[in-house]
């Protein structure tokens, strides 16, 4: 596995350590998600609510890919992440371009994005080499790339805790996607800003999700948080 390091004489942040066992599990979950290809029938406004099993933090999952420009599961966290996603949904593209671009720097999320092999970094390739990973599908944007984004900062590599959060989110959002594929009317009669929460006790390894299992909650955007410090990751 690539070892944590900080190149001498640079401001590049340290590569966070993630265990080989966690990488293997996360790569398997991401590969299954890519094979499912939920962007074929879902869009980013189908927001899936999750509660972290340990911290009880609210996480909001959104699937990207309907426009075929990028393919990803994005998991928004914290006040800044929730605010950005909910504003994006409720504004429905009515902002001026400059304002939308500026607000893009307010995102707080972790993501599993699927890219072409040529888009992989040396770190990505090292992870795949160490785990022996090869995607089931071999053509196109099928290679998983995991990144963390905090407000005002460049995307960076995920920590062990962030990898575990993605590992928690991927199969549960996939379960919602399978539900919507079987029952496209699941989101009908629900207003923008209503979030479909997956029950905390739901285990995607043992059961399938049903429409009646979803717990719908309205969520409104929060106030913009004060700028935070992020050192060398700041844009």
FENQUI-V21024 format. One record per residue. OMEGA is omega in whole degrees, -180 to 180 (* if undefined). NEAR is the number of other C-alpha atoms within 10 Angstrom. Layout:
BEGIN
omega=OMEGA near=NEAR
omega=OMEGA near=NEAR
END
This chain:
BEGIN
omega=175 near=15
omega=-177 near=17
omega=176 near=11
omega=179 near=12
omega=172 near=12
omega=-179 near=12
omega=-179 near=11
omega=174 near=7
omega=179 near=6
omega=176 near=8
omega=179 near=11
omega=-180 near=14
omega=-178 near=16
omega=175 near=14
omega=-177 near=17
omega=179 near=14
omega=174 near=15
omega=-175 near=21
omega=178 near=11
omega=180 near=14
omega=178 near=9
omega=178 near=15
omega=-178 near=21
omega=180 near=17
omega=-179 near=15
omega=179 near=22
omega=177 near=24
omega=179 near=18
omega=179 near=19
omega=179 near=28
omega=177 near=22
omega=179 near=16
omega=180 near=22
omega=178 near=25
omega=177 near=12
omega=179 near=13
omega=-175 near=17
omega=177 near=25
omega=177 near=21
omega=-178 near=14
omega=178 near=13
omega=176 near=20
omega=-169 near=15
omega=179 near=18
omega=173 near=21
omega=-174 near=22
omega=-178 near=26
omega=179 near=24
omega=178 near=26
omega=173 near=23
omega=-178 near=17
omega=-174 near=14
omega=-178 near=12
omega=-175 near=7
omega=-175 near=7
omega=176 near=10
omega=176 near=12
omega=178 near=17
omega=-180 near=23
omega=-178 near=26
omega=-179 near=30
omega=-178 near=22
omega=178 near=26
omega=177 near=21
omega=-178 near=20
omega=-179 near=15
omega=176 near=10
omega=177 near=9
omega=172 near=7
omega=-175 near=13
omega=-174 near=22
omega=160 near=23
omega=176 near=27
omega=-179 near=25
omega=-177 near=28
omega=-175 near=25
omega=174 near=21
omega=-178 near=15
omega=-177 near=16
omega=-180 near=22
omega=179 near=24
omega=-179 near=23
omega=-177 near=22
omega=-177 near=22
omega=-177 near=27
omega=175 near=23
omega=-180 near=17
omega=180 near=19
omega=-173 near=16
omega=179 near=15
omega=176 near=11
omega=173 near=11
omega=-177 near=11
omega=-177 near=9
omega=168 near=11
omega=-175 near=8
omega=-177 near=10
omega=180 near=9
omega=179 near=9
omega=180 near=13
omega=180 near=11
omega=-178 near=10
omega=177 near=15
omega=179 near=15
omega=180 near=17
omega=-174 near=21
omega=175 near=23
omega=-172 near=25
omega=164 near=25
omega=-175 near=26
omega=168 near=26
omega=-179 near=26
omega=-178 near=22
omega=-171 near=24
omega=174 near=17
omega=-177 near=14
omega=-179 near=16
omega=-179 near=8
omega=-178 near=12
omega=175 near=15
omega=178 near=10
omega=178 near=10
omega=177 near=15
omega=-178 near=17
omega=179 near=16
omega=178 near=14
omega=-180 near=18
omega=179 near=19
omega=-178 near=13
omega=-178 near=13
omega=-177 near=16
omega=-175 near=9
omega=168 near=16
omega=-180 near=14
omega=178 near=17
omega=173 near=13
omega=-170 near=12
omega=-176 near=11
omega=175 near=10
omega=-179 near=10
omega=-174 near=17
omega=-177 near=21
omega=-178 near=29
omega=179 near=27
omega=-173 near=22
omega=-177 near=25
omega=177 near=19
omega=179 near=21
omega=174 near=21
omega=-173 near=23
omega=176 near=24
omega=-172 near=20
omega=174 near=20
omega=171 near=15
omega=179 near=19
omega=-176 near=18
omega=-177 near=21
omega=173 near=22
omega=176 near=17
omega=-179 near=15
omega=179 near=11
omega=176 near=18
omega=178 near=25
omega=177 near=16
omega=176 near=20
omega=179 near=23
omega=175 near=20
omega=-172 near=18
omega=-172 near=24
omega=-177 near=23
omega=180 near=18
omega=174 near=23
omega=176 near=25
omega=179 near=23
omega=175 near=23
omega=180 near=26
omega=178 near=25
omega=177 near=18
omega=-179 near=17
omega=178 near=20
omega=180 near=15
omega=-177 near=11
omega=-175 near=12
omega=-177 near=13
omega=-176 near=11
omega=-176 near=18
omega=179 near=17
omega=177 near=7
omega=174 near=7
omega=-176 near=13
omega=171 near=10
omega=-178 near=18
omega=172 near=20
omega=-174 near=20
omega=179 near=24
omega=-179 near=24
omega=174 near=21
omega=-180 near=21
omega=-178 near=15
omega=-176 near=11
omega=-177 near=7
omega=179 near=14
omega=-176 near=14
omega=179 near=16
omega=-173 near=9
omega=-174 near=6
omega=173 near=9
omega=-179 near=14
omega=177 near=20
omega=-176 near=15
omega=-179 near=14
omega=179 near=8
omega=-175 near=13
omega=-180 near=17
omega=-173 near=13
omega=179 near=16
omega=172 near=12
omega=176 near=11
omega=178 near=13
omega=179 near=13
omega=178 near=18
omega=175 near=14
omega=179 near=9
omega=180 near=11
omega=176 near=11
omega=179 near=8
omega=180 near=10
omega=179 near=11
omega=178 near=12
omega=172 near=14
omega=-172 near=11
omega=179 near=13
omega=-177 near=17
omega=179 near=14
omega=* near=11
END
